[in-house]
Amino acid sequence: MTSRSLLRQLPTRVVTGAFVLHSGLGKRNADQETAEQLHGWASSTYPVLRKLDARRFASLLAAGEIATGAVLLAPFVPAAVAGVALTGFAGALLGLYAKTPGMRREGSIWPTEQGLTLAKDVWLLGIGLSLLVDGVTRDH
């Protein structure tokens, strides 16, 4: 990555990486109730997750968020790699938004009041895709 590319991406990567890292660190020691809420919500959208214990799921989720945040914050990680990580993470979150009843207005992509907290993750998807495109087109 050139220093110009890094400078151009720095604000986006630092702000997004710090946010995602902080979120993961907050889930690292989730209590049983929080773990069950996270697991129940995710497994209702992604049934394969039902096989995991709630505490194990919360630990894996925290690790995924910590890793994604760290990848974004690490200047030596190419933009395309950081973009793929963030795009995948955001895609999973938007899957929750799209598939969870009550998150969207009837017959619409627009969020209900309850869905607003997940709908905002579309920004993470945009940032991830921007990093990916920037990395593929400029990091040579």
matplotlib code that plots the C-alpha trace (Angstrom):
import matplotlib.pyplot as plt

x = [0.0, 1.3, 1.5, -1.0, -3.5, -3.0, -3.5, -6.6, -8.0, -6.8, -9.8, -12.3, -10.2, -9.5, -13.0, -14.6, -11.9, -12.1, -15.9, -16.0, -13.1, -14.8, -18.0, -16.1, -14.3, -17.6, -19.0, -15.8, -17.1, -20.8, -22.9, -25.2, -28.3, -26.5, -25.0, -28.5, -30.0, -27.3, -27.4, -31.2, -31.4, -28.6, -29.8, -33.3, -31.9, -29.0, -30.3, -26.9, -25.9, -28.4, -25.8, -23.5, -23.8, -24.8, -21.6, -19.5, -21.4, -20.9, -17.2, -16.9, -18.8, -16.6, -13.5, -14.8, -15.5, -12.1, -10.4, -12.3, -11.5, -7.9, -7.6, -9.0, -6.7, -3.5, -1.9, 0.1, -3.1, -4.0, -7.2, -8.7, -8.2, -9.6, -12.5, -13.3, -13.3, -15.6, -17.9, -18.4, -19.1, -21.5, -23.2, -24.0, -25.4, -27.6, -28.8, -30.2, -31.9, -33.4, -34.6, -35.7, -39.4, -40.3, -37.0, -38.5, -41.7, -44.2, -43.3, -40.3, -36.5, -36.9, -36.5, -39.0, -38.0, -36.8, -34.8, -33.0, -30.1, -29.4, -30.2, -27.5, -25.0, -25.4, -22.8, -20.3, -21.1, -20.4, -17.1, -16.1, -16.9, -15.1, -11.9, -12.2, -12.5, -9.8, -7.5, -8.1, -7.7, -4.9, -2.8, -0.5]
y = [0.0, 3.4, 6.1, 8.1, 5.2, 4.7, 8.4, 8.5, 5.4, 6.3, 8.2, 5.5, 2.6, 4.2, 5.2, 2.0, -0.2, 1.4, 1.1, -2.6, -3.4, -1.7, -3.6, -6.9, -6.1, -5.3, -8.8, -10.6, -11.3, -11.3, -12.7, -15.6, -13.5, -11.3, -14.4, -16.0, -12.9, -12.6, -16.3, -16.4, -13.5, -14.7, -18.3, -17.3, -15.8, -18.3, -21.7, -23.3, -21.3, -23.2, -26.0, -23.7, -23.0, -19.4, -18.6, -20.1, -18.1, -14.9, -15.6, -16.4, -13.2, -11.1, -12.7, -12.0, -8.4, -8.0, -9.5, -7.3, -4.2, -5.1, -5.8, -2.4, -0.7, -2.4, -0.2, -3.1, -5.0, -4.2, -2.3, -5.1, -7.5, -5.1, -4.4, -8.1, -8.5, -5.6, -6.4, -10.0, -8.7, -6.1, -8.6, -10.9, -8.0, -6.9, -10.5, -10.1, -6.9, -8.5, -11.7, -10.8, -10.0, -6.5, -4.9, -3.5, -1.8, -4.1, -4.6, -2.2, -2.2, 0.8, 0.1, 0.2, 1.9, -1.5, -2.1, 1.2, -0.2, -2.9, -0.8, 1.6, -1.2, -0.5, 2.1, -0.6, -2.4, 0.8, 1.4, -2.3, -2.1, 1.2, -0.2, -3.3, -1.3, 1.1, -1.8, -3.6, -0.5, 1.3, -1.0, -2.4]
z = [0.0, -0.9, 1.7, -0.3, -0.2, 3.5, 4.2, 2.1, 3.9, 7.4, 8.7, 7.5, 8.7, 12.1, 12.9, 11.6, 13.0, 16.5, 16.5, 15.5, 17.8, 20.7, 20.0, 20.1, 23.3, 24.9, 24.0, 25.1, 28.6, 27.9, 30.7, 30.2, 29.6, 27.0, 25.3, 25.1, 23.6, 20.9, 20.2, 20.0, 17.6, 15.3, 15.3, 14.4, 11.2, 10.7, 11.9, 11.6, 14.7, 16.8, 17.2, 19.2, 22.9, 23.6, 25.5, 22.7, 20.1, 22.0, 22.3, 18.6, 17.7, 20.0, 18.4, 14.9, 15.7, 17.4, 14.4, 11.9, 13.9, 14.2, 10.5, 9.8, 12.2, 11.0, 8.4, 6.9, 6.0, 2.4, 1.8, -0.3, 2.6, 5.2, 2.8, 2.4, 6.2, 6.8, 3.8, 5.1, 8.6, 7.4, 5.1, 8.0, 10.0, 7.1, 6.8, 10.3, 9.2, 6.1, 7.6, 11.1, 11.3, 12.4, 11.3, 8.0, 7.1, 5.4, 1.8, 2.0, 2.5, 4.9, 8.6, 11.4, 14.6, 15.9, 12.6, 12.6, 14.8, 12.1, 9.1, 9.9, 9.2, 5.6, 6.1, 7.2, 3.9, 1.9, 3.7, 3.2, -0.5, -0.8, 0.8, -1.4, -4.6, -3.6, -2.8, -6.0, -8.2, -6.4, -4.2, -6.9]

ax = plt.figure().add_subplot(projection="3d")
ax.plot(x, y, z, "-o")
ax.set_aspect("equal")
plt.show()
